[in-house]
């Protein structure tokens, strides 16, 4: 009733703004009442969660004189400082002035004009989660008109907004923890996969090394078998008669004259010596000088090696061959020297 009478006393422009604000406030209240209402326990908890209203009028403003407050309020209203900043706005000045002059109708009218603007600013502060500002504006409205219909809704909106902000903050913190846990799990999985990869690589390397060792053992066994076969073949070759070696060349030195004889040795048969198999296979060449004695019947009665190069390679073959030589009969035994050459290439 008081609000209706006051509004009728305002200028038409202010009355229109005030009516629109009141209609919006009542519509908001009805919409809130008609919508889904939280359970009583939730509503009570949310209301308790709302912080107590901030101080409406700062101590500095309250200490100003009535004339100073009136001038400051008029100046703030002209400069559009209707409800902010804190300690320097029209609503605070008028509220402090009303405390000093409670029967001043102009002050009451001015506060009623400012209420819709404070209402809109409070809702905007709630929307942007600025609950400190929302509570300050709520305190201005509650001091201006404790019975204003919009106050319970604003109080509930502030409480709900604070609860929602707390939930979102907690959810964000939980998400951060969950993300950190996921990251830790991913890192743990990466390390486990890396370890498995390293183990697989180590096993593969060990298998390759074992295969290489087995291959080396097989190669060694094959080489040994080949060596054994070569040794057996060598023994077999040594055991069977050797093919005739190239005929060594024998150079006759000047015959040593036999005592009491002047006849000359004439060879009848000088078979070539057998080429030693080892020297033949290795391609070794050389020569042996043999001193031999020929009897009167032309046979070799004695023979010895005088010089051999290389030593003891062709000695036996040379002596065996010389002992088979035959000459024409002579009147007396003759001792002479012959050099026998050994050449595997013929």
URSUL-V859087 format. One record per pair of residues at least 6 apart in sequence whose C-alpha atoms are under 7 Angstrom apart, sorted by sequence separation. I is the first residue (numbers start at 1). J is the second residue. D is the distance in Angstrom with one decimal. If there is no record, write none. Layout:
BEGIN
I&J&D, I&J&D
END
This chain:
BEGIN
76&82&6.5, 83&89&5.1, 125&131&6.5, 294&300&4.4, 295&301&6.0, 8&15&7.0, 82&89&5.4, 83&90&6.1, 293&300&5.6, 294&301&5.7, 308&315&6.9, 7&15&5.7, 81&89&5.0, 82&90&4.9, 83&91&5.5, 125&133&6.3, 126&134&6.0, 292&300&6.6, 293&301&5.6, 81&90&6.2, 82&91&6.2, 98&107&6.3, 125&134&5.2, 142&151&7.0, 293&302&5.1, 292&302&5.5, 293&303&6.4, 305&315&6.7, 292&303&4.2, 122&134&4.9, 291&303&5.5, 292&304&6.6, 76&89&5.7, 77&90&5.6, 94&107&6.0, 290&303&6.6, 291&304&5.4, 76&90&5.2, 290&304&5.6, 291&305&6.3, 122&137&5.8, 290&305&4.5, 291&306&6.3, 304&319&6.9, 122&138&6.7, 289&305&6.0, 290&306&5.5, 303&319&6.6, 73&90&4.6, 94&111&6.7, 289&306&5.5, 289&307&5.1, 118&137&6.2, 288&307&5.8, 289&308&6.2, 73&93&5.1, 91&111&6.4, 288&308&4.3, 72&93&6.7, 73&94&6.1, 287&308&5.9, 288&309&6.4, 287&309&5.5, 91&114&6.9, 118&141&6.9, 286&309&5.4, 300&323&5.5, 69&93&5.4, 248&272&6.1, 286&310&6.0, 247&272&5.3, 300&325&6.5, 61&87&6.4, 115&141&6.5, 288&314&6.8, 299&325&6.7, 300&326&6.9, 70&97&6.8, 131&158&6.7, 288&315&6.5, 299&326&5.1, 69&97&6.0, 298&326&5.6, 299&327&6.3, 58&87&5.8, 245&274&5.9, 298&327&4.3, 244&274&6.4, 245&275&5.0, 288&318&6.9, 298&328&5.0, 66&97&5.7, 298&329&4.4, 61&93&6.6, 82&114&6.8, 126&158&6.3, 129&161&6.8, 297&329&4.5, 298&330&6.5, 111&144&6.6, 296&329&5.2, 297&330&6.6, 62&96&5.3, 66&100&6.6, 296&330&4.6, 57&92&5.3, 61&96&6.8, 83&118&6.4, 126&161&6.6, 296&331&5.7, 56&92&7.0, 296&332&5.3, 295&332&6.8, 296&333&5.3, 276&314&6.9, 295&333&4.4, 57&96&6.7, 238&277&6.9, 294&333&5.4, 295&334&6.7, 293&333&6.7, 294&334&5.2, 276&317&7.0, 293&334&5.5, 294&335&6.3, 275&317&7.0, 293&335&4.1, 274&317&5.9, 292&335&5.6, 293&336&6.4, 273&317&5.6, 292&336&5.6, 273&318&5.7, 291&336&5.8, 292&337&6.0, 291&337&4.3, 290&337&5.5, 291&338&6.5, 273&321&4.6, 289&337&6.8, 290&338&5.4, 95&144&6.8, 272&321&6.3, 289&338&5.7, 290&339&6.2, 271&321&6.4, 289&339&4.1, 288&339&5.6, 289&340&6.2, 287&339&6.8, 288&340&5.3, 287&340&5.5, 288&341&6.5, 271&325&6.6, 287&341&4.2, 270&325&4.6, 286&341&6.0, 287&342&5.6, 269&325&5.5, 270&326&6.5, 286&342&5.1, 269&326&4.9, 285&342&5.3, 286&343&6.7, 268&326&5.3, 269&327&6.8, 285&343&4.8, 267&326&6.2, 268&327&4.7, 285&344&6.3, 267&327&4.3, 268&328&6.2, 284&344&6.8, 266&327&5.5, 267&328&6.4, 283&344&5.8, 265&327&6.5, 266&328&5.6, 265&328&6.8, 280&344&5.8, 263&330&6.8, 261&331&7.0, 261&332&6.4, 258&332&6.9, 258&333&6.7, 258&334&5.1, 257&334&6.9, 258&335&7.0, 256&335&6.0, 56&136&6.5, 256&336&5.2, 54&135&5.9, 255&336&5.1, 53&135&5.5, 54&136&5.1, 53&136&6.7, 56&139&5.0, 55&139&6.5, 56&140&4.9, 253&337&6.0, 53&138&6.8, 54&139&5.7, 252&337&6.8, 253&338&5.9, 53&139&5.3, 252&338&4.9, 56&143&6.8, 251&338&5.9, 252&339&6.7, 250&338&6.5, 251&339&5.4, 250&339&5.5, 251&340&6.7, 250&340&4.5, 249&340&5.8, 250&341&6.3, 248&340&6.1, 249&341&5.2, 248&341&5.0, 248&342&5.2, 18&113&6.5, 21&116&5.1, 248&343&6.8, 18&116&6.3, 246&344&6.5, 14&113&6.6, 247&346&6.8, 246&346&4.6, 6&109&6.4, 50&158&6.5, 47&156&6.1, 50&159&4.4, 49&159&5.9, 47&159&5.5, 46&159&5.1, 46&160&5.8, 46&163&6.7, 29&150&6.8, 29&153&6.4, 25&150&5.7
END
